[in-house]
Amino acid sequence: MTYRVLAKKLRGLGCEFVRQGPGSHEIWWNPANKHFTTVVKGKGDIPKGTLSAILRDLDL
């Protein structure tokens, strides 16, 4: 899954982009349960382990 697809799915699940972090990092949060995570914006597919960690951090 690419960053663009992930961002679209996160928005569809109610998550919001909060701010740009250092470098290519972005801070996202889930307002339903007030959990934050960091998403690295880059080229290519996001590794499965990283994707799992993002979903776990947002409690999805």
Sequence and secondary structure as in RCSB ss.txt:
>XXXX:A:sequence
MTYRVLAKKLRGLGCEFVRQGPGSHEIWWNPANKHFTTVVKGKGDIPKGTLSAILRDLDL
>XXXX:A:secstr
 BHHHHHHHHHHTT EEEEE STTEEEEEETTTTEEEEEE  SSB  HHHHHHHHHHTT 
